[in-house]
Amino acid sequence: MLENIEKDYNNPREFFKKCRTVRQDFKAQTFIIKDDNDDILTEPTKIVEKFRLHFELLNNNGNFDKYKELIYQTVEPELAEPDLEEIDLIIKEVSTSFECKTGLRQGDALSPVLFNLALEKVARSATDTEEMDVIGTHTLLAYADDIIILGKSKLDVEERARKLINSSSSMGLVINENKTKYMVMTRNAMTKSNLHVGDLTFEQVEDFKYLGVNINEKNNMHNEIRMRINAANRCYFTMREMFFSKILSRRTKERLYCTYMRPVVTYACETWSSTQGDEEKLQNFERKILRKIYGPVYNNELEKFERRKNENLQQLYNKPSIRHFLIRKRLEWAGLVWRAEDTLIKKVTESKITGKRPRGRTRQRWYDRVEKYLKKINPLLDMGVASDREKWKGILEAAMVLNGPL
């Protein structure tokens, strides 16, 4: 086979094509080495000796068949999630202490392993139930090194923050005072007061960005959608020359919009509880991009160029609008949430908030929008149909062609 590939070294296209076929047929496997007693070899000297014996047999054309069972065995390890006692064992007893003088680089293979072990120990020590829960009074949510503490009052948050700081200090981790913020979610006007925990002071803010999404004290998505549109506008101006290019076809420009710009403006749109006004802003942004793609239309009667009307834009685009794309993404996420039994996200969706409702009209929730979409498709539909994946796929397709405002 190699000789057949080397014949085409003067023809790069055929040469690399044949190289790719060899690479596609190759399947990597994991092997361990065992001795004559079927015990796994862990000492480097014995492993090297086994390999030396193996290659000597190959070079001397020896009988290799009788050594197959002794040298290689495929394994697919299945490791269960460690509990708190196993983490303590790994940290305290198994490994020996060592000092990192220059620090662990971000790309180092050891860095994420050590950090995950340490942060897991900190998060579990700071909670009473050793798991994330949003139904109880005290809550701690963690994603990598981004941690959120929720509480019904300022004292609850202060108590949990103190536990987190104490458990972090025992592991050698320090809370970044400048990057840590404190926010009170309420509709009522109130004076700002920073949160003081020991010697640390956390600034109270009106909004902050968590995992790329803007969260504000009013608990609405207006700021997030405005920031998404601004980010998409910056993306447009970096690609402006492509949209005005006479070389690229309209179809190519449409793909640029759907591939690069629309994901920017609809980032995390599955969880938006947007209003009709917010969706109109998204629709206006899409029409602006489409007008740049298709250009103006010439009026023969007035003998001048005019901007294209919305109906004409939709006929040329001939794809679901960004509003219908948003509907599909919401319903797609709703189906995943509904099928996620015994999970945190399912508990949040089904739980009811107790207490006194503030004055004023009830805000439209994310779940209200999902129910409205389902009733628009079929008045008899409810979220129970999400358990049937095939039926739910049909609903997602139907949501892409809904007509009229929702």
C-alpha positions, 0 to 999 in steps of 0.5 A: 500500500505504501508503495502505491502511495509513493508512486503519486508523489508528483501528483499532490492531489492523488497523493494526499487523497490516498494518505487520507484513506489510510488515515480514515481506516486507522482506528486507535485503540488503548492497550495495557500490558500484562505479565505471565500471571495476568497482572498489569505491569506498572513498573517502567523497567518491566514494561520496557523489557516487554516491548523489547522482547516483542520487537525482537520477536518481530525482527527475528520473524519469531512465532508471535502468536503465542505472545498475543494474550500476554502482551496486549489486551484492549480495555475501556475503563468506566470510572464512576463519579468520585464521592467526597471521601474518595476526593479526600483520599486522592488529595490527602493520602494518595498524592504527595505534596509538591510546590508549583514555583512557576505556576501551571500553564493553562494548556498544561494537562495537569492544571485542569485536573488539580483545579477541578479536584480542589474546586470540587472539594471547596464546593462540597465543603461549602454546602450542606447537601453536597449537591446543587439545589435551587428549591432550598433556602441556601443555594450554590451553583458552580460551573467551572470556576464561575460560582453563584450564591443565591439567597432569600436575604442579604444575611443568607448570601453573607453566611454562604459566602463566608463558608465558601471563603473559608473552605477556599482558603484551606485549599489555597484558593483566593476569592478575587474581590474585584471580579466578584459582584453582589446584586439584589434582584427586585422591582422596588427602588433601593439604595446601593450597599456593598456586601461585606464578608470579613475583610472583603468588600463586594460591590453591588451592581445593577447587572453583570455578565455570567457565562456570556449572558447579561443578568440584571436586577430587573430580571428581564432580557432587554439589556441582553438582547440589546447587547446581542444586537450590538455585538452582531453589528460589530460583526457586520462592520468587520464583514462589511466589505464581503457584503458589498463585494460584487464577486460574492453571490447573494447565496454566499452572503446569505450563508455568511449571515446565517453562519457567522452573524445570526449565531452572534445575535441569537446566542443563548436565545433558547432561554430568553423570555423576550417580549414582542418588542424585543423580537421586533428589534431582532427582526429589524436587524435581520431586515437591515442585513438582508437589505445590504445583501440584496441592495435597492430596487429600481423604480422605473416610474420614478426613475430612482432606486428605492429600498426594498419592502419587507415582503420583497425581502422575505420572498428573496430570502425564502427562509424562516425569519429570525423570529421563527428561528427563535421559536424553534430554538425555544421549543427545542430547548423546552423538549430537552428540559421536559425529557430531563427527568430528575435533573436540576433544570427540570425541577426549576421548570416545574417548581412554583414560586411562593410568596406575595406577587408584586403590584402591576401586570404579571410579566411574561415568562419563558414557559408562557411563551412556549405554551403560546407557541404550542397553542398556535400550532395546535390548541390541543398540544401541551408539554407532555408530547415532548416525551415522544421525540418523533412527534416533537420533531414534527412540532419543531418543523411546524414552528418554522412556518408559523404565520402572523405575530406571536 
